[in-house]
Amino acid sequence: MFWIDSSTKIFGILGRNIGYTLSPAIHNYIFREVGYNAVYLVFDVAEEKFDYVARALIDICEGLNVTIPYKERIMQYLTSFDASAERVGAVNTVYRGRGYNTDYIALKKLVEPHRELLKNGVCYVFGAGGAAKAVVLALGERGCRIRIVNRSSDRAERLVKELRKYVDVEMSSASACREAAVVVNATPNPDFVPDSCFHGGLKLAIELVYRPVETSVVRRARGVGAAVINGLEILVGQALEAQRIWLGIDFPSEKVVAHLHARKLIW
């Protein structure tokens, strides 16, 4: 049985226009399963209210997740950062005032089984937002040569300039992706990745969209025999990394996925 009392710890996700988030379903489920007295809430905060609300939540909450558009803005109010947040320059997880980036941590673990094919391979990343930054670093540190494709060349150029000191990264065009050994969709639209990327030499596709799980990127990659890391794996992976930080536990990803399917929150 679960009830809220004076000992209940508060966790939550801080962002804007985040009614779609699955984080409460994931984390409240884990808290109940392990018998931890906590509740996970959604804090959908307007930008003009962010500064004072963020400071209050950092003080009140045992832990937080942070999402669009506040992953960088939150950093000014934190007391310290682990290496993942410092490397990416963005925070998506907070624990007692310290910032982490579990997107980056989870991605590094998920690509580890593919480390040999990543060495000196060419990786095309579609998108240049905050999610793309964690992907570029996770893959680039495994030896991939990163090529960024984005509708806004200015945004892609900023990302390249920011990360070039860490990894081999350049701007490119979608038409050149026939050389790709790895393709990543870090945009909301899987169809932005052209068919020419899915060829016999493609070894791995990474999809950040998790609803639906079987996107056009996933289908096309499997159609040419490439391995796939789907958006649900990444979503659950980063959530479980947050739980490791908050509670020091290793919770089975399979149970979380089964729970989301049972509640028909993913398809």
C-alpha positions as CSV (number, residue, x, y, z in Angstrom):
1,M,0.0,0.0,0.0
2,F,1.2,3.5,-0.8
3,W,0.3,6.7,1.0
4,I,1.8,10.2,1.3
5,D,2.9,11.2,4.7
6,S,5.5,13.5,6.4
7,S,8.3,11.3,5.3
8,T,7.4,11.2,1.6
9,K,10.3,12.4,-0.6
10,I,9.4,14.6,-3.6
11,F,10.9,14.0,-7.1
12,G,9.8,15.4,-10.4
13,I,10.4,16.6,-13.9
14,L,10.9,20.2,-14.7
15,G,10.2,21.5,-18.2
16,R,7.8,23.4,-20.4
17,N,4.8,21.9,-22.4
18,I,5.7,18.4,-21.2
19,G,2.2,16.8,-20.8
20,Y,3.5,14.0,-23.0
21,T,6.2,12.9,-20.5
22,L,6.3,9.2,-19.4
23,S,8.7,10.0,-16.5
24,P,6.0,9.9,-13.8
25,A,4.8,6.5,-15.0
26,I,8.3,5.1,-14.9
27,H,9.6,6.6,-11.7
28,N,6.4,6.2,-9.6
29,Y,6.3,2.6,-10.7
30,I,9.9,2.0,-9.6
31,F,9.3,3.7,-6.2
32,R,6.3,1.4,-5.6
33,E,8.1,-1.7,-6.7
34,V,11.1,-1.1,-4.4
35,G,9.0,0.2,-1.5
36,Y,10.5,3.6,-1.4
37,N,8.3,6.4,0.1
38,A,8.4,9.0,-2.7
39,V,6.2,10.6,-5.3
40,Y,7.3,11.8,-8.7
41,L,5.4,14.9,-10.1
42,V,5.4,17.0,-13.3
43,F,6.5,20.7,-13.0
44,D,5.4,22.3,-16.2
45,V,6.8,25.8,-15.7
46,A,6.5,28.9,-17.9
47,E,9.8,30.5,-18.8
48,E,9.1,33.8,-17.0
49,K,8.6,31.8,-13.8
50,F,11.5,29.5,-14.2
51,D,14.2,31.2,-12.1
52,Y,12.4,31.3,-8.8
53,V,10.6,28.0,-9.3
54,A,13.8,26.2,-10.2
55,R,15.6,27.5,-7.1
56,A,12.7,26.4,-4.9
57,L,12.4,22.9,-6.5
58,I,16.2,22.3,-6.1
59,D,15.8,23.0,-2.4
60,I,12.5,21.1,-1.9
61,C,13.0,18.0,-4.1
62,E,15.2,15.1,-3.3
63,G,15.8,14.7,-7.0
64,L,14.7,16.2,-10.3
65,N,14.8,15.4,-14.0
66,V,15.1,18.5,-16.3
67,T,13.9,18.6,-19.9
68,I,13.3,21.0,-22.7
69,P,13.9,24.0,-22.6
70,Y,15.8,24.1,-19.3
71,K,18.7,21.6,-19.4
72,E,21.3,24.4,-19.7
73,R,19.5,27.1,-17.8
74,I,19.2,25.0,-14.7
75,M,22.9,24.8,-14.4
76,Q,23.4,28.3,-12.9
77,Y,21.4,27.2,-9.7
78,L,23.3,23.9,-9.0
79,T,26.2,23.6,-6.6
80,S,28.2,21.0,-8.5
81,F,28.3,18.8,-11.6
82,D,29.5,15.3,-12.4
83,A,31.7,14.7,-15.4
84,S,28.7,13.8,-17.6
85,A,27.1,17.2,-17.2
86,E,30.3,19.1,-17.5
87,R,31.1,17.3,-20.7
88,V,27.8,17.8,-22.4
89,G,27.2,21.3,-20.9
90,A,23.6,20.4,-20.0
91,V,21.8,18.7,-17.0
92,N,18.9,16.4,-17.2
93,T,19.1,14.9,-13.6
94,V,19.6,16.6,-10.3
95,Y,20.3,15.0,-6.9
96,R,20.7,17.2,-3.9
97,G,21.8,20.2,-5.9
98,R,24.3,18.3,-8.1
99,G,23.8,18.0,-11.8
100,Y,24.2,14.9,-14.1
101,N,23.4,14.1,-17.7
102,T,21.9,10.6,-17.8
103,D,21.2,10.8,-21.5
104,Y,24.9,10.8,-22.1
105,I,25.6,8.1,-19.5
106,A,22.8,5.8,-20.9
107,L,23.9,6.3,-24.5
108,K,27.5,5.4,-23.7
109,K,26.4,2.2,-22.1
110,L,23.9,1.3,-24.9
111,V,26.6,1.7,-27.6
112,E,29.2,-0.2,-25.7
113,P,28.4,-3.5,-27.4
114,H,29.0,-1.8,-30.8
115,R,32.3,-0.3,-29.8
116,E,34.3,-2.1,-32.5
117,L,32.1,-0.9,-35.4
118,L,32.2,2.6,-34.0
119,K,36.0,2.9,-34.2
120,N,36.8,5.2,-37.2
121,G,33.3,4.6,-38.5
122,V,31.3,7.5,-40.0
123,C,28.2,8.5,-38.1
124,Y,25.5,10.7,-39.5
125,V,23.5,12.5,-36.8
126,F,20.3,14.2,-37.9
127,G,19.4,17.1,-35.6
128,A,21.5,19.6,-33.7
129,G,19.5,20.2,-30.5
130,G,20.3,19.2,-26.9
131,A,19.6,15.5,-27.5
132,A,22.1,15.5,-30.4
133,K,24.8,16.9,-28.2
134,A,24.8,13.9,-25.9
135,V,24.7,11.5,-28.8
136,V,27.6,13.2,-30.6
137,L,29.8,13.0,-27.5
138,A,28.8,9.4,-26.6
139,L,29.6,8.2,-30.2
140,G,32.6,10.5,-30.8
141,E,34.3,9.3,-27.7
142,R,34.0,5.7,-29.0
143,G,36.0,6.8,-32.1
144,C,33.2,7.6,-34.5
145,R,33.7,10.4,-37.0
146,I,30.5,12.5,-36.6
147,R,28.7,14.3,-39.4
148,I,25.9,16.6,-38.4
149,V,22.9,17.2,-40.7
150,N,20.3,19.8,-39.7
151,R,17.8,22.1,-41.4
152,S,19.3,25.1,-39.6
153,S,22.9,25.3,-40.7
154,D,23.6,28.0,-38.0
155,R,22.5,25.6,-35.3
156,A,24.6,22.8,-36.7
157,E,27.6,25.1,-37.0
158,R,27.3,26.1,-33.3
159,L,27.1,22.5,-32.3
160,V,30.2,21.6,-34.3
161,K,32.2,24.5,-32.9
162,E,31.2,23.6,-29.4
163,L,32.1,19.9,-29.6
164,R,35.0,19.9,-32.0
165,K,37.5,20.2,-29.1
166,Y,36.3,16.8,-27.8
167,V,35.5,14.7,-30.9
168,D,35.9,14.5,-34.7
169,V,32.7,16.3,-35.8
170,E,31.8,18.3,-39.0
171,M,28.7,19.5,-40.8
172,S,27.5,17.6,-43.8
173,S,24.4,17.1,-46.0
174,A,21.9,14.3,-46.1
175,S,22.9,13.4,-49.7
176,A,26.3,12.3,-48.4
177,C,25.1,9.7,-45.9
178,R,25.7,6.7,-48.2
179,E,29.1,6.5,-46.4
180,A,27.4,6.2,-43.0
181,A,28.1,3.1,-40.8
182,V,25.9,4.6,-38.1
183,V,22.8,6.8,-38.5
184,V,21.1,8.7,-35.6
185,N,17.8,10.4,-35.6
186,A,17.9,13.2,-33.0
187,T,14.9,15.0,-34.5
188,P,11.1,14.6,-33.7
189,N,10.6,13.4,-37.3
190,P,12.1,10.1,-38.3
191,D,11.2,10.7,-41.9
192,F,13.8,13.5,-41.9
193,V,16.4,10.8,-42.3
194,P,16.4,10.0,-46.1
195,D,16.2,6.5,-47.6
196,S,19.7,6.8,-49.0
197,C,21.1,6.4,-45.4
198,F,19.8,2.8,-45.3
199,H,22.2,0.8,-47.4
200,G,24.1,-2.5,-47.1
201,G,27.0,-0.8,-45.3
202,L,24.9,0.6,-42.5
203,K,25.7,-1.3,-39.2
204,L,23.8,0.6,-36.6
205,A,20.8,3.0,-36.3
206,I,19.9,4.9,-33.2
207,E,16.4,6.4,-32.9
208,L,15.6,8.9,-30.1
209,V,11.8,9.0,-30.9
210,Y,10.1,6.4,-28.5
211,R,6.4,6.8,-29.5
212,P,5.8,4.8,-31.7
213,V,8.7,2.5,-30.8
214,E,8.7,1.1,-34.4
215,T,9.5,4.3,-36.3
216,S,10.4,4.5,-40.0
217,V,14.1,4.7,-39.0
218,V,13.8,1.5,-37.0
219,R,11.9,-0.3,-39.9
220,R,14.3,0.9,-42.6
221,A,17.4,0.0,-40.6
222,R,16.2,-3.5,-39.9
223,G,15.3,-3.8,-43.5
224,V,19.0,-3.6,-44.5
225,G,20.1,-5.8,-41.6
226,A,21.5,-3.1,-39.3
227,A,21.4,-3.3,-35.5
228,V,19.0,-0.8,-33.8
229,I,18.9,1.1,-30.5
230,N,15.4,2.4,-30.3
231,G,14.0,5.4,-28.5
232,L,12.4,3.3,-25.8
233,E,15.7,1.8,-24.8
234,I,17.2,5.2,-24.5
235,L,14.2,6.6,-22.5
236,V,14.2,3.7,-20.0
237,G,18.0,3.7,-19.9
238,Q,18.4,7.3,-18.9
239,A,15.6,6.9,-16.3
240,L,17.3,3.9,-14.7
241,E,20.6,5.9,-14.6
242,A,18.7,8.6,-12.7
243,Q,17.4,5.9,-10.2
244,R,21.0,4.7,-9.7
245,I,22.0,8.3,-8.8
246,W,19.0,8.9,-6.5
247,L,18.5,5.5,-4.8
248,G,21.7,3.6,-5.7
249,I,19.6,0.8,-7.2
250,D,19.8,-1.3,-10.4
251,F,16.2,-1.8,-11.6
252,P,15.4,-4.2,-14.5
253,S,14.7,-2.4,-17.7
254,E,12.4,-5.3,-18.8
255,K,10.0,-4.6,-15.9
256,V,9.7,-0.9,-16.8
257,V,9.1,-1.7,-20.5
258,A,6.5,-4.3,-19.5
259,H,4.8,-1.8,-17.2
260,L,4.6,0.8,-20.0
261,H,3.1,-1.7,-22.4
262,A,0.6,-2.9,-19.8
263,R,-0.6,0.6,-19.3
264,K,-0.7,1.2,-23.1
265,L,1.6,4.2,-22.7
266,I,3.8,3.0,-25.6
267,W,3.0,1.2,-28.8
